[in-house]
Amino acid sequence: MRTLASSLDEREIIEFTQQMIRTPSLSGEEANVAEQVAAEMNRLGYDRVEIDDRHNVIGYINPGGRPMVMLNGHIDHAGVGQMKDPFSALIVDGSRFGSSGDAIYGRGACDMKGAVAAMVHAAATLKGRPGLKGGAVVTAVALEEKGEGEGTKHVLSHGVRADFAVCGEATGMRVNVGHRGKFNVRVTTRGRTSHACSPDRGINAIYKMGPFLGRLQTEYTLPSHAILGQCTCTVVDIMASPGWTSPTVPDSCSVIVDRRTLPGETEEQVLAELKQIAARVAEKDPQFRAHMDIVTRTSPMWIDPSNPIVQRVEQARSRILGDQQPVGAWLFGTDAPYIIEQGIPCVGFGPGNETFAHSEQDHVPIKDVIDAARVYAQILEDQCL
Ligand SMILES: [Zn+2]
């Protein structure tokens, strides 16, 4: 009998990727692409296909099977910015982006409609196999780009269960075991208003922020991790009030600090570190006061490389691709931590290179998409038959 990987229809996978790219699907606007995904699942003979009220698509092959393998990807994409022909889904020579072979170009190609197409088709190869024990659930979720896992959390809180999961965000065809998390911290300095024509009578909160930002940039020592890499910290926004439209020295200035974190780093720790920097500013300027609070949190992901699930995915990968690669990590965040939070071990493997995600060169090599589908099919072959 043919292996699952060899029964994939490559042309259909490419066409389905293109079809999804041609359908814009910003976060919150996934209805049309969700319909496409559900229609493809139905066409491929999935046993159960649902679209929930967030436009998450959930498709099962052998819903009662064990083990149940979850393939998770998202169907929304980042904004297009100045990207040229973002919904063209053209097949282009990948060498123009430094990739090899033909590639599919368009917003969401590598993040991550190529992976969703690969997953939808890979799971379908299980259908009707004699001796089928396990099952597959493809969760093609909405609202991932907003960054707090809303789509995946919704799916998991409405009864979708699995024994383990693969997150298909672009890994450059390596197996990824984690990524850093993020705290966005708002830091606010205070001053005193005066008319801007006589600034000496006030205390300018923006000037109070200056020394803090200087020290943040030069004096903040951040931890690093052998696989997840170096933590980073940068300022991503600045606001002042009451604002320049009435000429007033501002008495309040806030910045948003983006601090990437390792697993185990707590809010209290990160706030204490930032307060220490503020304390050094205050030593030189007794008037300096800064208030800090965390405004958003994104979880880090980590699964130990020795976890048997990681090894199963690595084995399937090297069986199909014929080589071995050390495990890696993403720079960006994914929905994987929200899957792990629910007690479902999750590993990353997906087509394309994350450096092109959200970029004007968003594309995915066709060979990656097909190989990823073959690897997903191999995982299902190893686990479910
Ligand atoms: Zn993504």
Boltz pocket constraint, residues with backbone or C-beta under 6 A from the ligand:
constraints:
  - pocket:
      binder: B
      contacts: [[A, 74], [A, 111], [A, 112], [A, 144], [A, 169], [A, 333]]
      max_distance: 6.0
